[in-house]
Amino acid sequence: MTQFPAPNFPVYKIVQLLRSGNPDETVTIQGWVRTKREQKTFSFIEVNDGSSMMGLQAVVSETVPGYAEAIKRINTGASVAIAGTLVASAGKGQRIELQAESLTVYGEANPETYPLQKKRHSLEFLRDIGHLRSRTNTLSAVFRVRNACAAAVHQFFQERGFLWAHTPILTASDCEGAGEMFAVTQFDLEKKLPTKDGKVDFSQDFFGKPTYLTVSGQMEAEVMAMAFSDVYTFGPTFRAENSNTSRHLAEFWMVEPEMAFCDLKGDMDLAEAFLKYVFKHVLEHCPEDMEFFNQRIDDSVLTTADNIINNEFARVTYTEAIDLLEKCTKTFEFPVAWGVDMQSEHERWLAEEYFKKPVIVTHYPTEIKAFYMRLDDGGKTVSAMDILAPKIGEIIGGSQREERLDVLEARIKAQGLSPEAYWWYLDLRRYGTVPHAGFGLGFERLVQFMTGMTNIRDVIPFPRTPMNVEF
């Protein structure tokens, strides 16, 4: 590190100075160099600290102590601290700049090897340098919006008196009943595994039974809701689904509220209010980033946000949705018929082409939904709901939960699952059962929807996908 005597000026985030910094203020900024332009007797250095899309330009004169030595070490990517006085800027597109009085170089970045130079890089290329891609305009904007979304999640539920339930990552339960779970073991896989009756004897493993990474915190959230009424989870979940697509991750975050004394309508109302709240929060807190996405990624980002905030979501039953799909003239890759699980192309047609806004589809066929969803009268459908969003498809899935013990036991058996494995879940129906409901939102899908990013791997800092766990 090259350091010279520096005035003891307070350190500010660059976003603070861009929004409210005034000429004649003495400040220190710290960050990474985006550009350096050397003139005869001074240099322009643009510094970005990640707090905003824009950096702050510093004008560093040759009279600054150590200038000649330090300026040679500064290239794109170098880390610096610059102290000085804010002045009004005559440059285009900037209100203020920093007249430097001291310059400290913390770390260099060799221009021959540093992969992020001043040009636009493809998102595919950036995925190969996941440890550096957060420094780019696009990815830094994504992660600021992601942060704002996360803050909005907590604010929304906390303002409504929900308890944040910290549900476990390790579990013995398969909430979805799909079996696509990552197994966790302390067995030495290079040695012969202990067996019993021709099968692996998990009684000798760390937890004494087969253990997995969670696919959902829903069931544990239901436990908490039966004591605290309204709770939510927000954390990572895992699916061992071998899907190498732009829509799937092996590790992703879920938001899962559960509400006691709540029915399907209350569930839908909360989910709609939640999406509106998050979009409004992000527009208020990340206006520059959202404008960037609208200009560079998808020119419908801002109109989509406005559509979400200011319009009521459409609501139709699954039966009505299938009827609309069967009557439309578009040819789908997957045939449409009552009883099929709608594909993404069907969901997007409903949201993008027919309703032209998010649509909540309710009362799905029993056979295509999970065992814990409340059976409707007649038994053909369950009290489930999905929110379908333009360009994304399903963004929220929820239901009123089955609170009747006998019905839930029958549903578990009908799906070939063991009631003994869900003894504690069934206990919730034995002791003080109540109508209750909840939903799950894939957090990355929400960030995609918000930003217009087309690949889900670009809205999470460290994507986990088949054959990819590099960073």
C-alpha positions as CSV (number, residue, x, y, z in Angstrom):
1,M,0.0,0.0,0.0
2,T,1.2,3.5,-0.9
3,Q,0.1,5.9,1.7
4,F,0.9,9.6,2.3
5,P,-0.2,11.9,5.1
6,A,-3.9,12.5,4.6
7,P,-6.3,15.0,6.2
8,N,-8.7,13.5,8.7
9,F,-11.8,14.1,6.6
10,P,-14.9,12.0,7.3
11,V,-15.5,9.0,5.1
12,Y,-18.7,9.0,3.0
13,K,-20.4,6.5,0.7
14,I,-20.4,7.8,-2.8
15,V,-24.2,7.5,-3.1
16,Q,-24.5,10.0,-0.2
17,L,-22.3,12.5,-1.9
18,L,-24.0,12.2,-5.3
19,R,-27.4,12.8,-3.7
20,S,-26.7,15.4,-1.1
21,G,-23.1,16.4,-1.1
22,N,-22.4,20.1,-1.3
23,P,-19.5,22.2,-2.6
24,D,-16.9,23.1,0.0
25,E,-17.6,19.9,2.1
26,T,-14.4,18.0,3.0
27,V,-14.7,14.3,2.6
28,T,-12.9,11.0,2.0
29,I,-14.1,8.4,-0.5
30,Q,-12.8,4.8,-0.7
31,G,-13.4,2.4,-3.6
32,W,-12.2,0.9,-6.8
33,V,-11.0,2.8,-9.9
34,R,-13.3,2.6,-12.9
35,T,-11.3,4.9,-15.2
36,K,-8.2,7.1,-15.1
37,R,-7.4,9.9,-17.6
38,E,-4.0,11.5,-17.2
39,Q,-3.5,15.1,-18.3
40,K,-0.3,17.1,-18.2
41,T,-0.5,18.4,-14.6
42,F,-3.4,16.4,-13.2
43,S,-5.5,13.3,-13.6
44,F,-9.2,12.4,-13.6
45,I,-10.0,9.3,-11.5
46,E,-13.5,7.9,-11.3
47,V,-14.0,5.9,-8.2
48,N,-16.9,3.6,-7.4
49,D,-17.6,1.9,-4.0
50,G,-20.7,-0.1,-5.0
51,S,-23.2,2.1,-3.2
52,S,-24.5,3.6,-6.5
53,M,-24.5,3.1,-10.3
54,M,-22.4,6.2,-10.8
55,G,-19.0,6.8,-9.5
56,L,-17.5,10.1,-8.2
57,Q,-14.9,11.8,-10.3
58,A,-11.8,13.0,-8.4
59,V,-9.4,15.6,-9.9
60,V,-5.9,14.8,-8.6
61,S,-3.3,17.5,-9.2
62,E,0.4,16.8,-9.5
63,T,0.8,18.9,-6.3
64,V,-0.9,16.2,-4.2
65,P,1.8,14.5,-2.1
66,G,3.2,11.3,-3.8
67,Y,1.2,12.0,-7.0
68,A,4.0,10.9,-9.4
69,E,4.5,7.5,-7.7
70,A,0.9,6.7,-7.0
71,I,-0.6,7.6,-10.4
72,K,1.7,5.0,-12.0
73,R,0.2,2.3,-9.9
74,I,-3.4,3.2,-10.6
75,N,-5.3,1.4,-13.3
76,T,-8.9,0.2,-13.7
77,G,-9.7,-2.1,-10.7
78,A,-7.1,-0.6,-8.3
79,S,-8.4,0.2,-4.8
80,V,-7.9,3.8,-3.5
81,A,-8.8,6.3,-0.9
82,I,-9.1,10.0,-1.9
83,A,-9.6,12.8,0.5
84,G,-10.4,16.4,-0.5
85,T,-13.0,19.1,-1.0
86,L,-16.2,18.8,-3.1
87,V,-16.6,21.4,-5.8
88,A,-19.2,22.1,-8.4
89,S,-18.5,20.2,-11.6
90,A,-18.4,21.6,-15.1
91,G,-18.5,18.1,-16.6
92,K,-21.5,16.8,-18.3
93,G,-23.8,14.5,-16.2
94,Q,-22.2,15.2,-12.9
95,R,-23.2,17.8,-10.3
96,I,-20.1,17.7,-8.1
97,E,-16.6,16.3,-8.2
98,L,-13.8,15.9,-5.6
99,Q,-10.7,18.1,-5.6
100,A,-8.2,15.8,-4.2
101,E,-5.8,16.7,-1.4
102,S,-4.5,13.2,-0.7
103,L,-4.3,9.9,-2.6
104,T,-3.8,6.5,-1.1
105,V,-3.4,3.3,-3.2
106,Y,-4.4,0.2,-1.3
107,G,-4.0,-2.4,-4.0
108,E,-3.1,-2.5,-7.7
109,A,-4.8,-4.3,-10.6
110,N,-2.5,-5.3,-13.4
111,P,-4.1,-4.1,-16.7
112,E,-2.5,-7.1,-18.5
113,T,-4.4,-9.6,-16.5
114,Y,-7.4,-7.8,-14.9
115,P,-10.4,-9.2,-16.8
116,L,-12.7,-6.2,-16.3
117,Q,-11.7,-3.4,-18.6
118,K,-13.8,-0.4,-19.7
119,K,-16.0,-2.2,-22.2
120,R,-19.2,-4.1,-22.1
121,H,-18.7,-7.8,-21.2
122,S,-21.2,-10.6,-22.0
123,L,-23.1,-12.1,-19.1
124,E,-21.8,-15.5,-20.1
125,F,-18.2,-14.3,-19.7
126,L,-19.0,-12.7,-16.4
127,R,-20.4,-16.0,-15.0
128,D,-16.9,-17.4,-15.5
129,I,-15.4,-14.7,-13.2
130,G,-18.0,-14.8,-10.5
131,H,-15.6,-13.5,-7.9
132,L,-15.2,-10.2,-9.9
133,R,-18.5,-9.8,-11.7
134,S,-20.1,-7.8,-8.9
135,R,-17.9,-4.9,-9.9
136,T,-19.7,-4.4,-13.2
137,N,-22.5,-2.0,-13.7
138,T,-25.1,-4.6,-14.5
139,L,-24.4,-7.0,-11.7
140,S,-23.8,-4.4,-9.1
141,A,-27.2,-2.9,-10.0
142,V,-28.8,-6.4,-9.8
143,F,-27.4,-6.9,-6.3
144,R,-28.4,-3.5,-5.0
145,V,-32.0,-4.3,-6.2
146,R,-31.7,-7.7,-4.6
147,N,-30.7,-6.1,-1.4
148,A,-33.6,-3.6,-1.6
149,C,-36.0,-6.5,-2.3
150,A,-34.7,-8.4,0.8
151,A,-35.2,-5.3,3.0
152,A,-38.7,-4.9,1.6
153,V,-39.5,-8.5,2.5
154,H,-38.7,-8.0,6.1
155,Q,-40.3,-4.6,6.3
156,F,-43.6,-5.8,4.8
157,F,-44.0,-8.7,7.2
158,Q,-42.6,-6.9,10.3
159,E,-45.0,-4.0,9.7
160,R,-47.9,-6.5,9.8
161,G,-46.8,-8.2,13.0
162,F,-45.3,-11.4,11.5
163,L,-42.6,-13.3,13.4
164,W,-39.5,-14.2,11.3
165,A,-39.2,-17.9,11.9
166,H,-35.7,-19.3,11.5
167,T,-36.4,-22.7,9.9
168,P,-33.7,-25.4,9.6
169,I,-31.5,-26.1,6.6
170,L,-31.1,-29.8,7.6
171,T,-34.2,-31.9,7.6
172,A,-35.6,-35.4,7.5
173,S,-38.8,-34.3,5.7
174,D,-39.6,-33.9,2.0
175,C,-42.1,-31.0,2.0
176,E,-42.9,-31.3,-1.7
177,G,-42.9,-35.1,-1.8
178,A,-40.9,-34.9,-5.0
179,G,-37.8,-36.7,-3.8
180,E,-35.4,-34.2,-5.5
181,M,-33.3,-33.6,-2.3
182,F,-29.6,-33.4,-1.6
183,A,-28.6,-36.1,0.9
184,V,-26.3,-35.1,3.9
185,T,-24.1,-37.7,5.5
186,Q,-21.0,-38.0,7.6
187,F,-20.2,-41.5,6.2
188,D,-16.8,-41.8,4.6
189,L,-18.0,-42.5,1.0
190,E,-14.6,-44.0,0.1
191,K,-15.2,-46.8,2.5
192,K,-17.8,-49.6,2.6
193,L,-21.0,-48.2,4.0
194,P,-22.8,-49.9,6.9
195,T,-25.8,-51.9,5.7
196,K,-28.9,-53.5,7.2
197,D,-31.2,-55.8,5.3
198,G,-29.4,-54.9,2.1
199,K,-29.8,-51.1,2.5
200,V,-27.6,-48.4,3.9
201,D,-27.9,-48.4,7.7
202,F,-28.5,-44.7,8.5
203,S,-28.9,-45.5,12.2
204,Q,-25.1,-45.3,12.3
205,D,-24.9,-41.9,10.6
206,F,-24.6,-38.6,12.4
207,F,-28.4,-38.0,12.8
208,G,-29.4,-41.6,12.9
209,K,-31.7,-41.4,9.9
210,P,-31.6,-40.2,6.3
211,T,-31.0,-36.4,6.3
212,Y,-31.3,-33.8,3.5
213,L,-30.9,-30.2,2.7
214,T,-34.3,-28.5,2.9
215,V,-36.5,-28.0,-0.2
216,S,-38.8,-25.7,1.8
217,G,-39.3,-24.2,5.3
218,Q,-43.1,-24.4,4.9
219,M,-43.8,-27.2,7.3
220,E,-41.6,-25.8,10.1
221,A,-43.2,-22.4,9.5
222,E,-46.6,-24.1,10.0
223,V,-45.4,-25.3,13.4
224,M,-44.5,-21.8,14.3
225,A,-47.7,-20.4,13.0
226,M,-49.7,-22.7,15.3
227,A,-48.1,-20.7,18.2
228,F,-47.5,-17.2,16.8
229,S,-50.4,-16.9,14.3
230,D,-48.5,-15.1,11.6
231,V,-44.9,-16.0,10.7
232,Y,-42.6,-16.0,7.6
233,T,-39.4,-17.6,6.6
234,F,-36.7,-16.2,4.4
235,G,-33.7,-18.3,3.6
236,P,-31.9,-20.7,1.2
237,T,-33.5,-23.9,-0.1
238,F,-32.1,-26.7,-2.3
239,R,-33.3,-28.9,-5.1
240,A,-31.3,-31.7,-6.6
241,E,-33.0,-31.2,-10.0
242,N,-30.6,-31.8,-12.9
243,S,-31.9,-28.8,-14.9
244,N,-29.4,-26.7,-16.8
245,T,-31.8,-24.0,-17.8
246,S,-32.0,-20.2,-17.4
247,R,-34.9,-20.7,-14.9
248,H,-33.4,-23.3,-12.4
249,L,-31.0,-23.2,-9.6
250,A,-29.9,-25.9,-7.2
251,E,-29.7,-23.4,-4.4
252,F,-32.1,-20.5,-4.2
253,W,-33.9,-18.4,-1.6
254,M,-37.5,-18.7,-0.6
255,V,-40.0,-16.3,1.1
256,E,-42.6,-18.4,2.9
257,P,-45.3,-16.8,5.1
258,E,-47.8,-19.0,7.0
259,M,-50.9,-17.5,8.6
260,A,-53.2,-19.2,11.2
261,F,-56.9,-18.4,11.0
262,C,-56.5,-17.6,7.3
263,D,-58.3,-19.0,4.2
264,L,-57.4,-18.9,0.4
265,K,-58.8,-15.4,-0.1
266,G,-56.7,-14.0,2.7
267,D,-53.7,-15.8,1.2
268,M,-54.2,-14.3,-2.2
269,D,-54.8,-10.8,-0.7
270,L,-51.6,-10.9,1.2
271,A,-49.5,-12.2,-1.7
272,E,-50.8,-9.4,-4.0
273,A,-50.2,-6.7,-1.4
274,F,-46.7,-8.2,-0.8
275,L,-45.7,-7.9,-4.5
276,K,-47.0,-4.4,-4.7
277,Y,-45.1,-3.4,-1.6
278,V,-41.8,-4.8,-2.8
279,F,-42.0,-3.2,-6.2
280,K,-42.9,0.2,-4.7
281,H,-40.0,-0.1,-2.2
282,V,-37.5,-0.9,-4.9
283,L,-38.6,2.0,-7.1
284,E,-38.2,4.4,-4.2
285,H,-34.8,3.1,-3.1
286,C,-33.1,2.1,-6.4
287,P,-34.4,4.6,-9.0
288,E,-31.1,4.9,-10.8
289,D,-30.6,1.1,-11.0
290,M,-34.2,0.6,-12.2
291,E,-33.7,3.2,-14.9
292,F,-30.5,1.4,-16.0
293,F,-32.4,-1.9,-16.4
294,N,-35.1,-0.1,-18.4
295,Q,-32.5,1.4,-20.7
296,R,-30.0,-1.5,-21.0
297,I,-31.9,-4.8,-20.3
298,D,-35.6,-4.6,-20.9
299,D,-37.5,-1.4,-21.8
300,S,-40.6,-2.6,-20.2
301,V,-39.2,-2.8,-16.6
302,L,-40.6,0.5,-15.4
303,T,-44.0,0.0,-17.1
304,T,-44.2,-3.5,-15.6
305,A,-43.5,-2.1,-12.1
306,D,-46.2,0.5,-12.6
307,N,-48.6,-2.1,-13.8
308,I,-47.9,-4.2,-10.7
309,I,-48.3,-1.3,-8.2
310,N,-51.4,0.3,-9.7
311,N,-53.6,-2.5,-11.0
312,E,-55.5,-5.2,-9.3
313,F,-54.3,-8.7,-10.2
314,A,-56.7,-10.8,-12.3
315,R,-58.2,-13.8,-10.6
316,V,-59.5,-16.9,-12.3
317,T,-60.0,-20.6,-11.4
318,Y,-57.8,-23.2,-13.0
319,T,-60.9,-24.5,-14.9
320,E,-61.5,-21.0,-16.3
321,A,-57.8,-20.6,-17.3
322,I,-57.9,-24.0,-19.1
323,D,-61.0,-22.9,-21.0
324,L,-59.3,-19.7,-22.1
325,L,-56.2,-21.6,-23.3
326,E,-58.3,-24.1,-25.2
327,K,-60.2,-21.4,-27.0
328,C,-57.1,-19.3,-27.9
329,T,-55.8,-19.7,-31.5
330,K,-52.1,-19.9,-30.5
331,T,-50.4,-23.3,-31.0
332,F,-48.7,-24.5,-27.9
333,E,-45.8,-26.9,-27.7
334,F,-47.6,-28.7,-24.9
335,P,-51.3,-29.6,-25.4
336,V,-53.8,-28.1,-23.0
337,A,-56.5,-30.1,-21.2
338,W,-58.2,-30.1,-17.9
339,G,-56.0,-32.0,-15.4
340,V,-52.6,-31.1,-16.9
341,D,-50.1,-29.1,-15.0
342,M,-49.8,-25.8,-16.9
343,Q,-46.4,-25.2,-18.6
344,S,-44.5,-21.9,-18.6
345,E,-45.8,-21.1,-22.1
346,H,-49.4,-21.5,-20.9
347,E,-48.8,-19.3,-17.8
348,R,-47.1,-16.6,-19.8
349,W,-49.8,-16.5,-22.4
350,L,-52.4,-15.9,-19.7
351,A,-50.3,-13.2,-18.0
352,E,-48.7,-11.5,-21.0
353,E,-51.2,-11.9,-23.9
354,Y,-54.6,-12.3,-22.3
355,F,-54.7,-10.4,-19.0
356,K,-51.6,-8.3,-19.7
357,K,-50.9,-8.2,-16.0
358,P,-50.3,-10.7,-13.1
359,V,-53.1,-13.3,-12.8
360,I,-53.9,-15.5,-9.8
361,V,-55.1,-18.9,-10.8
362,T,-56.9,-20.9,-8.1
363,H,-58.5,-24.3,-7.4
364,Y,-56.1,-26.7,-9.2
365,P,-56.8,-30.4,-9.8
366,T,-56.0,-32.5,-6.7
367,E,-53.8,-34.8,-8.7
368,I,-51.2,-32.2,-9.6
369,K,-50.8,-30.5,-6.3
370,A,-49.1,-31.4,-3.0
371,F,-50.8,-33.5,-0.3
372,Y,-50.9,-30.6,2.3
373,M,-53.3,-28.4,0.2
374,R,-56.8,-28.3,1.4
375,L,-59.2,-30.5,-0.4
376,D,-62.2,-28.6,-1.9
377,D,-65.8,-29.9,-1.6
378,G,-66.2,-32.7,-4.1
379,G,-62.5,-33.7,-4.0
380,K,-61.6,-32.8,-7.6
381,T,-59.7,-29.7,-6.8
382,V,-57.7,-28.2,-3.9
383,S,-57.7,-24.6,-2.5
384,A,-54.4,-23.7,-4.2
385,M,-53.3,-20.6,-5.9
386,D,-50.5,-19.6,-8.2
387,I,-49.6,-16.0,-9.2
388,L,-48.4,-15.9,-12.8
389,A,-46.3,-12.9,-13.9
390,P,-45.5,-11.6,-17.4
391,K,-42.2,-12.9,-18.8
392,I,-41.6,-15.2,-15.7
393,G,-44.7,-17.4,-15.3
394,E,-45.3,-18.7,-11.8
395,I,-43.7,-16.4,-9.2
396,I,-45.8,-17.3,-6.2
397,G,-47.4,-20.6,-5.3
398,G,-49.6,-21.1,-2.2
399,S,-52.7,-22.7,-0.7
400,Q,-55.0,-23.0,2.2
401,R,-53.4,-25.9,4.1
402,E,-55.4,-29.1,5.0
403,E,-56.3,-28.7,8.7
404,R,-58.5,-31.8,8.9
405,L,-56.5,-34.8,10.4
406,D,-58.4,-37.6,8.7
407,V,-58.3,-35.9,5.3
408,L,-54.6,-35.1,5.6
409,E,-53.7,-38.7,6.6
410,A,-55.6,-40.0,3.6
411,R,-53.9,-37.6,1.2
412,I,-50.4,-38.6,2.5
413,K,-51.2,-42.3,1.9
414,A,-52.7,-41.6,-1.5
415,Q,-49.4,-40.1,-2.6
416,G,-47.5,-43.1,-1.5
417,L,-45.9,-41.3,1.5
418,S,-45.5,-42.6,5.0
419,P,-47.7,-41.0,7.7
420,E,-45.1,-42.0,10.3
421,A,-42.6,-39.7,8.6
422,Y,-45.0,-36.8,9.1
423,W,-46.1,-37.7,12.7
424,W,-45.2,-34.2,14.0
425,Y,-47.0,-32.5,11.1
426,L,-50.1,-34.5,11.8
427,D,-49.9,-33.6,15.5
428,L,-50.6,-30.0,14.5
429,R,-54.0,-31.3,13.4
430,R,-54.5,-33.3,16.6
431,Y,-53.9,-30.4,19.0
432,G,-55.7,-27.2,18.4
433,T,-56.0,-27.3,14.6
434,V,-57.2,-24.2,12.8
435,P,-57.7,-23.1,9.2
436,H,-54.4,-21.7,7.9
437,A,-52.8,-20.8,4.7
438,G,-49.5,-19.7,3.2
439,F,-47.4,-19.2,0.1
440,G,-43.9,-19.5,-1.3
441,L,-42.1,-17.0,-3.4
442,G,-38.9,-17.8,-5.2
443,F,-36.8,-14.8,-4.4
444,E,-34.6,-15.0,-7.5
445,R,-37.7,-15.2,-9.7
446,L,-38.8,-11.9,-8.0
447,V,-35.5,-10.2,-8.7
448,Q,-35.6,-11.4,-12.3
449,F,-39.1,-10.1,-12.7
450,M,-38.0,-6.8,-11.1
451,T,-34.9,-6.2,-13.3
452,G,-35.8,-7.9,-16.6
453,M,-32.7,-10.2,-16.4
454,T,-33.4,-13.3,-18.5
455,N,-31.1,-15.8,-16.7
456,I,-31.7,-16.7,-13.1
457,R,-27.9,-17.3,-12.7
458,D,-27.4,-13.5,-13.0
459,V,-29.6,-12.5,-10.0
460,I,-27.8,-14.4,-7.3
461,P,-24.2,-13.7,-6.3
462,F,-23.0,-17.3,-6.4
463,P,-25.3,-19.5,-8.6
464,R,-25.3,-23.2,-7.8
465,T,-26.2,-25.3,-10.9
466,P,-25.4,-28.8,-12.1
467,M,-21.6,-29.2,-12.4
468,N,-21.1,-25.6,-11.1
469,V,-20.0,-24.8,-7.6
470,E,-16.8,-22.9,-8.4
471,F,-17.0,-19.8,-6.2
